Amino acid sequence: MVILMWGLGGIGKSSLTRKFVEISNEKLFRDLFAVERLDWELFRELDTKRFAIEREKVAAEDVLDGIVAYFEQGERDSAFSDYRKAKDQRIKAEAELAKLLQPGGDSQLAPVSGLATRGIGALIRWGGRWGKLDEESKEVAKVVEKYGESTIKAALAEIERRIKREQLDFITEPDVALARALGRCLKQKAIAKPIVLILDTYEIVEGVDMILRQVMMASGERLMWVLSGRDPLGPSHYREQKVGYDAQADDFQLRKVPEVTEFSQNDVAMYVKRAAPTAPLPTDGAERIHKATFGIPLAVKIAAEIWSESQNLRDIEPSSGKNPKREKIVSLLTERFLTHCPNATERQQIYALALLRRIDELGPLDAMLGRESESDSAIRTLASRYSFIFAQSYEHDSYVHREVRDALIERIRLDAPVRNAIKPMLKRAWQWGAERLAEREDWSWEDRVDSDSWQRDALDYLYYRLWEDMESGFMEIPAFFLAGLAYDTVFARAVLSLAEEIDTGDSRKRKRLIEAWESLVGFWWNDNDRRAEGIRSLSKAWRKLPLPPRDDKELETILKWQAAKIDLEQKDDNADRAGKALLSIIPQLSDEWEQLRERVADSLVQAGRKLLWPHGARYAVATPHAAPLFDAAFALKDWRGSSSFWHFYSASLHYANRAEEAVTAGQKAINIDPYSAMNHIGLGIALSDQGQFDAAITAYDQAIQLDPGDATAHNNLGNALSDQGQLDAAMAAYNQAIQLDPKNAAAHIGLGIALSEQGQLDAAIAAYNQAIQLDPGGAIAHNNLGLLLADQARKAGDSDALQRHVDQVRALLAADDHYGRACVESVAGNTDQALDFLARAIEDDSSRKDWAKQDPDLAWIRDDPRFAEIVGE
């Protein structure tokens, strides 16, 4: 039999269950049956270490172990030997499965070898109905998607063949197997005397209710279960299916105690009818008032008065906006609670409970009340006494609970005398927090933020610090906020939310700072100007802080990194400046700050990419300044699994004239992702730098095979073929690139060069003009066209036209473009200058020698003996 009893916190359920235990111990009932009352706090008292588990993390086996621990009380009971045997069997089953799936074993099992025992169990349990895998089986679903159903089914069939049947049960449904074993043990235990087993505060273990039902069904008729909690389990639903105890009437003999509450809905209807006889309620009126007041008698009384006056239920119900009449209910309830405090101590207890930040850590409550040795259970008794305040920590409590607590908090916020009166209490609370944080002050900020318990303690500390003294507490915000910016933006947001929540509204400056800093954690992620202002205000606030924390090297480094990162994100033109700023902080990076080193590395890569492809450019800019950024990023982070990093690194090395390293980086990109056409194109560019044109052509052909529609691959293939003198094949590649992407200016330029070399000058001029039309700012097309026209003018003996075109090209060339200057001076007839520039160009990049031997622009100086010496003929 199962008895269900439910109701809100503080209504009296636990008192009723305790009273039942007392009655069962009376002489009349003592020998008839045994009554055992269990709750999670009792489990913790039995074994503090074993059951120190956060509520949301309570698992089925934890509850089953708790029941056994209660009955055994530290001494083994033979009645539970089957349960212990079942646990041993589960461990052996898991070990057997692990042995079967070990690396290097049966290749047929390889697809599922990366799954844990529960993952294998989920696959077997669902039996191929992959579409119905539950939310907890996402990793399992990925494996099915990756290898296919037939492969997975074959692996599972092999596992089922090789694992013993009795062991398989502990793999497919380990919790169910343990639950049934415990049920059999309890059935054995109840032979001597029937047992009534009360599970109080059932909402804590409600998440494993479906497993506990297996215990109940296996425990037999001589064991009665009483489930006392906050939620009605009879009509409950689970994943859109009705799975409450009502739906399992065949499995359970069910009794439901009416909801334990102050006023029922019928009580509300009768009371309002008497209090407001001339204002009858609508059909749903009693239900709505009951929901709004949760049957608290005083709240119902005030609600009846409001209804009598306005006959508007919205005046009674909670709302998101201002509602003076609703606030009257909350205000009077709050006043009544405070009025009935018999002494100042109890009033302080109420304020302390209202200020308690989280239910799973009662240390601050102990500190606020000045109790150095108060037991955990005693403090929870206090919390239970005032559950109308404390209940906000639970999910399903009424608006009244939350609103009363909020009303108390609002009183503290706005009433200076009240706040001053409880300042000593608040100071003790943040000092408690400071002691907790001091235990880990030798940790790096990275390790601190990485710890969930440290985050909780830090937020507790700041919460009470801000309540006690907003001005001095706010000066501690930047340090915690900066740590969150680097390692956990959720924590950073929580820090700002605390300051915003507690702010007493007496400082516009604080409000502006909070708004500015919020832009750094995603509130205004796409407003770079706002984010730039945010980092400026944070830097300014940081400089005004005392020492410490302003001398903290890790936080100082985080601030500099954030400033450079936001400068980089604000505008692509800032990439060079931001990159230099990032390089400047590298000497300050400790090896211990692993996450920060990786984040700085990511920013360096971002800066390098923006230098190479500013403003989303289609073609990279020939800059040597990106390579040092990628060098630094490589030293800071393990990039072994990132093909994109090695691709971009190769491009930066190419423009830094580090051809051999560019090839190595390009090959690494391909090793990681051989199916990326982009990676093969990058390798081809690097190979061309080294004059390995055959290998480059092979790389481009591979890229085209992977992605036939990639115009860049065809264009670059044309470049490599042209470099080898295969002009017809090169022109075919360029024309294919143009067909795929008519706006590809680079392909038109390449075609122009090939046509020029074949003597098709008019067609070459047309190709260059087309490139200029597509990219008017592109210097290469202008340069090539100018040189071609200058060459024609010289051959025609038109000195004026020659000079005009030469001057135009000279104006386009960068001062350090020695090869371009050699070409223009060659065409202009300045042989000595041309040869001087060519020698410098070859010294800069020896791979230019081969092209210099066939470049038509250098034909005017090729017969000079010095030319042969320079190019090595």
MOFENVEN-V971412 format. One record per backbone hydrogen bond with DSSP energy under -0.5 kcal/mol. CO is the residue of the C=O (numbers start at 1). NH is the residue of the N-H. E is the energy in kcal/mol with one decimal. If there is no record, write none. Layout:
# MOFENVEN-V971412
co=CO nh=NH e=E
co=CO nh=NH e=E
This chain:
# MOFENVEN-V971412
co=1 nh=225 e=-3.0
co=2 nh=255 e=-2.4
co=3 nh=227 e=-2.9
co=4 nh=257 e=-2.5
co=5 nh=229 e=-2.3
co=6 nh=260 e=-2.4
co=8 nh=11 e=-1.7
co=12 nh=16 e=-2.0
co=13 nh=17 e=-2.4
co=14 nh=18 e=-2.5
co=15 nh=19 e=-2.3
co=16 nh=20 e=-2.2
co=17 nh=21 e=-1.9
co=18 nh=22 e=-2.3
co=19 nh=23 e=-2.5
co=20 nh=24 e=-2.3
co=21 nh=25 e=-1.0
co=22 nh=25 e=-0.7
co=23 nh=26 e=-1.8
co=26 nh=29 e=-1.3
co=26 nh=30 e=-2.0
co=27 nh=31 e=-0.5
co=29 nh=32 e=-1.6
co=29 nh=33 e=-1.3
co=32 nh=194 e=-0.5
co=34 nh=36 e=-0.5
co=34 nh=196 e=-3.4
co=36 nh=38 e=-0.6
co=36 nh=198 e=-3.3
co=38 nh=200 e=-3.1
co=39 nh=42 e=-0.6
co=39 nh=43 e=-1.6
co=40 nh=44 e=-2.1
co=41 nh=45 e=-2.0
co=42 nh=46 e=-1.9
co=43 nh=47 e=-2.1
co=47 nh=51 e=-2.1
co=49 nh=52 e=-0.9
co=51 nh=53 e=-2.0
co=54 nh=57 e=-1.9
co=55 nh=58 e=-1.5
co=59 nh=63 e=-1.5
co=60 nh=64 e=-2.3
co=61 nh=65 e=-2.7
co=62 nh=66 e=-1.9
co=63 nh=67 e=-2.0
co=64 nh=68 e=-1.9
co=65 nh=69 e=-2.9
co=66 nh=70 e=-2.1
co=67 nh=71 e=-1.9
co=68 nh=72 e=-2.6
co=69 nh=73 e=-2.3
co=72 nh=75 e=-2.3
co=76 nh=78 e=-0.5
co=77 nh=80 e=-2.2
co=78 nh=81 e=-1.7
co=80 nh=84 e=-1.9
co=81 nh=85 e=-2.5
co=82 nh=86 e=-2.2
co=83 nh=87 e=-2.0
co=84 nh=88 e=-2.1
co=85 nh=89 e=-2.4
co=86 nh=90 e=-2.2
co=87 nh=91 e=-2.0
co=88 nh=92 e=-2.4
co=89 nh=93 e=-2.5
co=90 nh=94 e=-2.4
co=91 nh=95 e=-2.2
co=92 nh=96 e=-2.7
co=93 nh=97 e=-2.3
co=94 nh=98 e=-2.6
co=95 nh=99 e=-2.3
co=96 nh=100 e=-1.8
co=97 nh=101 e=-1.9
co=99 nh=102 e=-0.8
co=102 nh=105 e=-1.6
co=106 nh=109 e=-1.3
co=107 nh=110 e=-0.9
co=109 nh=112 e=-1.3
co=109 nh=113 e=-0.6
co=110 nh=113 e=-1.3
co=112 nh=115 e=-1.6
co=116 nh=120 e=-2.1
co=117 nh=121 e=-2.6
co=118 nh=122 e=-2.4
co=119 nh=123 e=-1.9
co=120 nh=124 e=-2.4
co=121 nh=125 e=-2.8
co=122 nh=126 e=-2.1
co=123 nh=127 e=-0.9
co=123 nh=128 e=-0.7
co=126 nh=129 e=-2.2
co=128 nh=130 e=-2.1
co=129 nh=132 e=-2.3
co=130 nh=133 e=-1.8
co=134 nh=137 e=-2.0
co=135 nh=138 e=-0.8
co=137 nh=141 e=-2.5
co=138 nh=142 e=-2.1
co=139 nh=143 e=-1.7
co=140 nh=144 e=-2.1
co=141 nh=145 e=-2.5
co=142 nh=146 e=-2.4
co=143 nh=147 e=-2.4
co=144 nh=148 e=-2.3
co=148 nh=152 e=-1.9
co=149 nh=153 e=-3.0
co=150 nh=154 e=-2.0
co=151 nh=155 e=-2.0
co=152 nh=156 e=-2.5
co=153 nh=157 e=-2.5
co=154 nh=158 e=-1.9
co=155 nh=159 e=-2.0
co=156 nh=160 e=-2.8
co=157 nh=161 e=-1.7
co=158 nh=162 e=-1.7
co=159 nh=163 e=-1.7
co=164 nh=168 e=-2.2
co=165 nh=169 e=-1.2
co=166 nh=170 e=-0.5
co=167 nh=170 e=-0.7
co=167 nh=171 e=-0.6
co=168 nh=171 e=-1.1
co=168 nh=172 e=-2.9
co=169 nh=173 e=-2.1
co=173 nh=177 e=-2.3
co=174 nh=178 e=-2.2
co=175 nh=179 e=-2.6
co=176 nh=180 e=-2.6
co=177 nh=181 e=-1.7
co=178 nh=182 e=-2.5
co=179 nh=183 e=-2.6
co=180 nh=184 e=-2.2
co=181 nh=185 e=-1.9
co=182 nh=186 e=-2.6
co=183 nh=187 e=-2.2
co=184 nh=188 e=-2.0
co=185 nh=189 e=-2.3
co=186 nh=190 e=-1.9
co=188 nh=191 e=-1.2
co=189 nh=192 e=-0.6
co=189 nh=193 e=-0.5
co=194 nh=34 e=-3.0
co=195 nh=197 e=-0.6
co=195 nh=224 e=-2.8
co=196 nh=36 e=-3.0
co=196 nh=198 e=-0.7
co=197 nh=199 e=-0.6
co=197 nh=226 e=-2.5
co=198 nh=38 e=-3.4
co=198 nh=200 e=-0.8
co=199 nh=228 e=-2.3
co=201 nh=204 e=-1.9
co=202 nh=205 e=-1.0
co=202 nh=206 e=-0.6
co=205 nh=208 e=-2.0
co=206 nh=209 e=-1.9
co=208 nh=211 e=-0.8
co=208 nh=212 e=-2.0
co=209 nh=213 e=-1.9
co=210 nh=214 e=-0.6
co=211 nh=214 e=-1.0
co=211 nh=215 e=-1.1
co=212 nh=216 e=-2.4
co=213 nh=217 e=-2.7
co=214 nh=218 e=-1.5
co=215 nh=219 e=-1.0
co=216 nh=219 e=-0.7
co=220 nh=223 e=-0.9
co=222 nh=195 e=-2.4
co=224 nh=197 e=-3.4
co=225 nh=3 e=-3.3
co=225 nh=227 e=-0.5
co=226 nh=199 e=-3.1
co=226 nh=228 e=-0.7
co=227 nh=5 e=-2.7
co=227 nh=229 e=-0.6
co=228 nh=202 e=-2.8
co=229 nh=7 e=-1.4
co=231 nh=233 e=-0.6
co=233 nh=236 e=-0.9
co=233 nh=245 e=-1.4
co=234 nh=246 e=-2.2
co=234 nh=247 e=-0.5
co=236 nh=243 e=-1.1
co=236 nh=244 e=-1.5
co=238 nh=241 e=-1.2
co=241 nh=238 e=-3.2
co=241 nh=243 e=-0.8
co=244 nh=247 e=-0.9
co=245 nh=248 e=-1.0
co=246 nh=249 e=-0.9
co=248 nh=251 e=-1.3
co=248 nh=252 e=-1.7
co=252 nh=254 e=-0.9
co=253 nh=2 e=-2.3
co=255 nh=4 e=-2.2
co=255 nh=257 e=-0.5
co=259 nh=261 e=-1.0
co=264 nh=268 e=-2.2
co=265 nh=269 e=-2.3
co=266 nh=270 e=-2.5
co=267 nh=271 e=-2.6
co=268 nh=272 e=-2.6
co=269 nh=273 e=-1.9
co=270 nh=274 e=-1.7
co=271 nh=275 e=-2.7
co=272 nh=276 e=-2.8
co=274 nh=277 e=-0.5
co=276 nh=279 e=-1.6
co=282 nh=285 e=-1.8
co=282 nh=286 e=-0.5
co=284 nh=288 e=-2.2
co=285 nh=289 e=-2.5
co=286 nh=290 e=-2.6
co=287 nh=291 e=-2.2
co=288 nh=292 e=-2.1
co=289 nh=293 e=-2.1
co=290 nh=294 e=-2.2
co=293 nh=296 e=-1.8
co=296 nh=300 e=-2.4
co=297 nh=301 e=-2.4
co=298 nh=302 e=-2.2
co=299 nh=303 e=-2.4
co=300 nh=304 e=-2.4
co=301 nh=305 e=-1.7
co=302 nh=306 e=-2.4
co=303 nh=307 e=-2.7
co=304 nh=308 e=-2.2
co=305 nh=309 e=-1.7
co=306 nh=310 e=-3.1
co=306 nh=311 e=-0.6
co=307 nh=311 e=-1.6
co=312 nh=315 e=-1.6
co=313 nh=316 e=-1.5
co=313 nh=317 e=-1.8
co=323 nh=327 e=-2.7
co=324 nh=328 e=-1.2
co=325 nh=329 e=-1.0
co=326 nh=329 e=-0.6
co=326 nh=330 e=-1.6
co=327 nh=331 e=-3.2
co=328 nh=332 e=-2.7
co=329 nh=333 e=-2.2
co=330 nh=334 e=-2.7
co=331 nh=335 e=-2.9
co=332 nh=336 e=-2.7
co=333 nh=337 e=-2.5
co=334 nh=338 e=-2.4
co=335 nh=339 e=-3.3
co=336 nh=340 e=-2.1
co=338 nh=341 e=-1.4
co=340 nh=342 e=-0.6
co=343 nh=347 e=-1.7
co=344 nh=348 e=-2.4
co=345 nh=349 e=-1.9
co=346 nh=350 e=-2.0
co=347 nh=351 e=-2.2
co=348 nh=352 e=-2.7
co=349 nh=353 e=-2.4
co=350 nh=354 e=-2.4
co=351 nh=355 e=-2.0
co=352 nh=356 e=-0.9
co=358 nh=361 e=-1.0
co=362 nh=366 e=-2.2
co=363 nh=367 e=-2.5
co=364 nh=368 e=-3.2
co=365 nh=369 e=-2.1
co=366 nh=371 e=-2.4
co=367 nh=370 e=-1.2
co=370 nh=372 e=-0.8
co=375 nh=379 e=-2.0
co=376 nh=380 e=-2.1
co=377 nh=381 e=-1.7
co=378 nh=382 e=-1.8
co=379 nh=383 e=-2.4
co=380 nh=384 e=-2.5
co=381 nh=385 e=-2.0
co=382 nh=386 e=-1.4
co=384 nh=387 e=-1.4
co=386 nh=389 e=-2.2
co=386 nh=390 e=-1.9
co=387 nh=391 e=-2.0
co=389 nh=392 e=-1.1
co=390 nh=393 e=-1.6
co=391 nh=394 e=-2.3
co=394 nh=397 e=-0.6
co=398 nh=402 e=-1.5
co=399 nh=403 e=-3.4
co=400 nh=404 e=-2.6
co=401 nh=405 e=-2.0
co=402 nh=406 e=-2.8
co=403 nh=407 e=-2.4
co=404 nh=408 e=-2.1
co=405 nh=409 e=-2.6
co=406 nh=410 e=-2.8
co=407 nh=411 e=-2.0
co=408 nh=412 e=-2.1
co=409 nh=413 e=-2.5
co=410 nh=414 e=-2.4
co=411 nh=415 e=-2.1
co=414 nh=416 e=-0.9
co=415 nh=419 e=-2.4
co=416 nh=420 e=-3.2
co=417 nh=421 e=-2.1
co=418 nh=422 e=-1.5
co=420 nh=423 e=-0.8
co=422 nh=426 e=-2.3
co=423 nh=427 e=-2.8
co=424 nh=428 e=-1.9
co=425 nh=429 e=-1.5
co=426 nh=430 e=-2.4
co=427 nh=431 e=-2.2
co=428 nh=432 e=-1.9
co=429 nh=433 e=-1.8
co=430 nh=434 e=-2.7
co=431 nh=435 e=-2.1
co=432 nh=436 e=-1.6
co=433 nh=437 e=-2.3
co=434 nh=438 e=-2.3
co=435 nh=439 e=-1.0
co=436 nh=439 e=-0.5
co=437 nh=440 e=-1.9
co=438 nh=441 e=-1.3
co=440 nh=443 e=-1.6
co=444 nh=448 e=-2.1
co=445 nh=449 e=-2.8
co=446 nh=450 e=-1.6
co=448 nh=451 e=-1.8
co=450 nh=452 e=-0.6
co=451 nh=455 e=-2.3
co=452 nh=456 e=-2.3
co=453 nh=457 e=-2.4
co=454 nh=458 e=-3.0
co=455 nh=459 e=-2.5
co=456 nh=460 e=-2.2
co=457 nh=461 e=-2.8
co=458 nh=462 e=-2.6
co=459 nh=463 e=-2.4
co=460 nh=464 e=-2.3
co=461 nh=465 e=-2.4
co=462 nh=466 e=-2.9
co=463 nh=467 e=-1.8
co=464 nh=468 e=-2.1
co=465 nh=469 e=-2.2
co=469 nh=473 e=-2.7
co=470 nh=474 e=-2.5
co=471 nh=475 e=-0.8
co=473 nh=476 e=-1.6
co=474 nh=477 e=-1.2
co=474 nh=478 e=-0.5
co=476 nh=480 e=-1.2
co=477 nh=481 e=-2.9
co=478 nh=482 e=-2.8
co=479 nh=483 e=-1.9
co=480 nh=484 e=-2.1
co=481 nh=485 e=-2.3
co=482 nh=486 e=-1.6
co=483 nh=487 e=-2.1
co=484 nh=488 e=-2.3
co=488 nh=492 e=-1.8
co=489 nh=493 e=-2.6
co=490 nh=494 e=-2.1
co=491 nh=495 e=-2.1
co=492 nh=496 e=-1.9
co=493 nh=497 e=-2.7
co=494 nh=498 e=-2.0
co=495 nh=499 e=-1.7
co=496 nh=500 e=-2.4
co=497 nh=501 e=-2.8
co=498 nh=502 e=-2.4
co=499 nh=503 e=-1.4
co=507 nh=511 e=-1.3
co=508 nh=512 e=-2.4
co=509 nh=513 e=-2.3
co=510 nh=514 e=-2.5
co=511 nh=515 e=-2.3
co=512 nh=516 e=-2.4
co=513 nh=517 e=-2.7
co=514 nh=518 e=-2.0
co=515 nh=519 e=-0.7
co=516 nh=519 e=-0.7
co=517 nh=520 e=-1.7
co=518 nh=521 e=-1.4
co=518 nh=523 e=-1.6
co=519 nh=522 e=-0.7
co=522 nh=525 e=-0.9
co=524 nh=527 e=-2.1
co=526 nh=528 e=-0.8
co=527 nh=531 e=-2.1
co=528 nh=532 e=-2.5
co=529 nh=533 e=-2.0
co=530 nh=534 e=-2.0
co=531 nh=535 e=-2.3
co=532 nh=536 e=-1.9
co=533 nh=537 e=-2.4
co=534 nh=538 e=-2.0
co=535 nh=539 e=-2.4
co=536 nh=540 e=-2.2
co=537 nh=541 e=-2.4
co=538 nh=542 e=-2.4
co=539 nh=543 e=-2.1
co=540 nh=544 e=-0.9
co=542 nh=545 e=-1.4
co=546 nh=550 e=-1.9
co=549 nh=552 e=-2.4
co=551 nh=553 e=-0.6
co=552 nh=556 e=-2.3
co=553 nh=557 e=-2.3
co=554 nh=558 e=-2.2
co=555 nh=559 e=-2.4
co=556 nh=560 e=-2.0
co=557 nh=561 e=-2.7
co=558 nh=562 e=-2.8
co=559 nh=563 e=-2.3
co=560 nh=564 e=-2.3
co=561 nh=565 e=-2.8
co=562 nh=566 e=-2.6
co=563 nh=567 e=-2.1
co=564 nh=568 e=-2.2
co=565 nh=569 e=-2.0
co=566 nh=570 e=-1.9
co=567 nh=571 e=-1.1
co=571 nh=574 e=-1.8
co=572 nh=575 e=-1.9
co=574 nh=578 e=-3.2
co=575 nh=579 e=-2.8
co=576 nh=580 e=-2.1
co=577 nh=581 e=-2.1
co=578 nh=582 e=-2.4
co=579 nh=583 e=-2.4
co=580 nh=584 e=-1.7
co=581 nh=585 e=-0.8
co=582 nh=585 e=-0.8
co=582 nh=586 e=-0.6
co=583 nh=586 e=-0.8
co=585 nh=588 e=-1.2
co=585 nh=589 e=-0.5
co=586 nh=589 e=-1.7
co=588 nh=590 e=-0.5
co=590 nh=593 e=-1.3
co=592 nh=594 e=-1.7
co=593 nh=597 e=-2.5
co=594 nh=598 e=-2.0
co=595 nh=599 e=-2.3
co=596 nh=600 e=-2.6
co=597 nh=601 e=-2.2
co=598 nh=602 e=-2.3
co=599 nh=603 e=-2.0
co=600 nh=604 e=-2.3
co=601 nh=605 e=-2.2
co=602 nh=606 e=-2.2
co=603 nh=607 e=-2.5
co=604 nh=608 e=-2.6
co=605 nh=609 e=-2.7
co=606 nh=610 e=-2.0
co=607 nh=611 e=-1.8
co=608 nh=612 e=-1.9
co=609 nh=613 e=-3.3
co=612 nh=621 e=-3.0
co=613 nh=616 e=-1.1
co=614 nh=617 e=-1.4
co=621 nh=623 e=-1.8
co=623 nh=626 e=-0.6
co=624 nh=628 e=-0.5
co=626 nh=629 e=-0.8
co=626 nh=630 e=-1.8
co=627 nh=631 e=-2.8
co=628 nh=632 e=-2.0
co=629 nh=633 e=-2.3
co=630 nh=634 e=-2.6
co=631 nh=635 e=-1.5
co=632 nh=636 e=-1.0
co=633 nh=636 e=-0.6
co=633 nh=637 e=-1.3
co=637 nh=639 e=-0.8
co=639 nh=642 e=-2.1
co=641 nh=643 e=-0.8
co=642 nh=646 e=-1.4
co=643 nh=647 e=-2.1
co=644 nh=648 e=-2.5
co=645 nh=649 e=-3.0
co=646 nh=650 e=-2.3
co=647 nh=651 e=-1.9
co=648 nh=652 e=-2.3
co=649 nh=653 e=-2.4
co=650 nh=654 e=-2.2
co=651 nh=655 e=-1.8
co=652 nh=656 e=-0.6
co=653 nh=658 e=-2.7
co=654 nh=657 e=-1.3
co=657 nh=659 e=-0.5
co=658 nh=662 e=-2.2
co=659 nh=663 e=-2.1
co=660 nh=664 e=-1.9
co=661 nh=665 e=-2.6
co=662 nh=666 e=-2.5
co=663 nh=667 e=-2.4
co=664 nh=668 e=-1.8
co=665 nh=669 e=-1.9
co=666 nh=670 e=-1.6
co=667 nh=671 e=-2.4
co=668 nh=672 e=-1.7
co=669 nh=673 e=-2.3
co=673 nh=676 e=-1.3
co=675 nh=677 e=-0.7
co=676 nh=680 e=-1.4
co=677 nh=681 e=-2.3
co=678 nh=682 e=-2.3
co=679 nh=683 e=-2.1
co=680 nh=684 e=-2.3
co=681 nh=685 e=-2.1
co=682 nh=686 e=-1.9
co=683 nh=687 e=-2.6
co=684 nh=688 e=-2.3
co=685 nh=689 e=-1.7
co=686 nh=690 e=-1.0
co=687 nh=692 e=-2.4
co=688 nh=691 e=-1.7
co=691 nh=693 e=-1.7
co=692 nh=696 e=-2.2
co=693 nh=697 e=-2.9
co=694 nh=698 e=-2.1
co=695 nh=699 e=-2.1
co=696 nh=700 e=-2.5
co=697 nh=701 e=-2.7
co=698 nh=702 e=-2.1
co=699 nh=703 e=-2.1
co=700 nh=704 e=-2.5
co=701 nh=705 e=-2.2
co=702 nh=706 e=-2.0
co=703 nh=707 e=-2.4
co=707 nh=710 e=-1.9
co=709 nh=711 e=-0.9
co=710 nh=714 e=-1.3
co=711 nh=715 e=-2.6
co=712 nh=716 e=-2.9
co=713 nh=717 e=-2.1
co=714 nh=718 e=-2.1
co=715 nh=719 e=-1.9
co=716 nh=720 e=-2.3
co=717 nh=721 e=-2.6
co=718 nh=722 e=-2.5
co=719 nh=723 e=-2.4
co=720 nh=724 e=-1.2
co=721 nh=726 e=-2.5
co=722 nh=725 e=-1.7
co=725 nh=727 e=-1.7
co=726 nh=730 e=-2.3
co=727 nh=731 e=-2.7
co=728 nh=732 e=-1.9
co=729 nh=733 e=-2.0
co=730 nh=734 e=-2.6
co=731 nh=735 e=-2.7
co=732 nh=736 e=-1.9
co=733 nh=737 e=-2.2
co=734 nh=738 e=-2.5
co=735 nh=739 e=-2.2
co=736 nh=740 e=-2.1
co=737 nh=741 e=-2.4
co=741 nh=744 e=-2.1
co=743 nh=745 e=-1.3
co=744 nh=748 e=-1.3
co=745 nh=749 e=-2.1
co=746 nh=750 e=-2.6
co=747 nh=751 e=-2.4
co=748 nh=752 e=-2.2
co=749 nh=753 e=-2.2
co=750 nh=754 e=-2.3
co=751 nh=755 e=-2.6
co=752 nh=756 e=-2.2
co=753 nh=757 e=-2.4
co=754 nh=758 e=-1.5
co=755 nh=760 e=-2.5
co=756 nh=759 e=-1.3
co=759 nh=761 e=-1.9
co=760 nh=764 e=-2.1
co=761 nh=765 e=-2.8
co=762 nh=766 e=-2.0
co=763 nh=767 e=-2.1
co=764 nh=768 e=-2.5
co=765 nh=769 e=-2.5
co=766 nh=770 e=-2.1
co=767 nh=771 e=-2.0
co=768 nh=772 e=-2.4
co=769 nh=773 e=-2.2
co=770 nh=774 e=-1.8
co=771 nh=775 e=-2.4
co=775 nh=778 e=-2.1
co=777 nh=779 e=-0.5
co=778 nh=782 e=-1.2
co=779 nh=783 e=-2.9
co=780 nh=784 e=-3.1
co=781 nh=785 e=-2.7
co=782 nh=786 e=-2.6
co=783 nh=787 e=-2.5
co=784 nh=788 e=-2.3
co=785 nh=789 e=-2.5
co=786 nh=790 e=-2.5
co=787 nh=791 e=-2.5
co=788 nh=792 e=-2.1
co=789 nh=793 e=-2.4
co=790 nh=794 e=-2.5
co=791 nh=795 e=-2.2
co=792 nh=796 e=-1.9
co=793 nh=797 e=-0.7
co=793 nh=798 e=-2.6
co=794 nh=797 e=-0.9
co=797 nh=799 e=-1.2
co=798 nh=802 e=-2.4
co=799 nh=803 e=-2.7
co=800 nh=804 e=-2.3
co=801 nh=805 e=-2.6
co=802 nh=806 e=-2.5
co=803 nh=807 e=-2.5
co=804 nh=808 e=-1.9
co=805 nh=809 e=-2.1
co=806 nh=810 e=-2.8
co=807 nh=811 e=-1.8
co=808 nh=812 e=-0.8
co=809 nh=812 e=-0.9
co=809 nh=813 e=-1.2
co=814 nh=817 e=-1.7
co=816 nh=818 e=-1.7
co=817 nh=821 e=-2.0
co=818 nh=822 e=-2.0
co=819 nh=823 e=-2.0
co=820 nh=824 e=-2.1
co=821 nh=825 e=-2.3
co=822 nh=826 e=-1.7
co=823 nh=827 e=-2.3
co=824 nh=828 e=-2.1
co=825 nh=829 e=-0.8
co=825 nh=830 e=-2.5
co=826 nh=829 e=-0.9
co=829 nh=831 e=-1.3
co=830 nh=834 e=-2.6
co=831 nh=835 e=-2.9
co=832 nh=836 e=-2.2
co=833 nh=837 e=-2.6
co=834 nh=838 e=-2.3
co=835 nh=839 e=-2.3
co=836 nh=840 e=-1.8
co=837 nh=841 e=-2.3
co=838 nh=842 e=-2.7
co=839 nh=843 e=-1.9
co=840 nh=844 e=-2.0
co=841 nh=845 e=-2.4
co=845 nh=848 e=-1.7
co=846 nh=849 e=-1.7
co=848 nh=852 e=-2.5
co=849 nh=853 e=-1.4
co=850 nh=854 e=-0.5
co=851 nh=854 e=-1.4
co=851 nh=855 e=-1.5
co=855 nh=858 e=-1.5
co=856 nh=859 e=-1.2
co=858 nh=861 e=-1.5
co=858 nh=862 e=-0.8
co=861 nh=864 e=-1.3
co=864 nh=867 e=-1.7
co=864 nh=868 e=-0.9
co=865 nh=869 e=-1.4
co=866 nh=870 e=-2.1
co=867 nh=871 e=-2.4
co=868 nh=872 e=-1.2
co=868 nh=873 e=-2.0
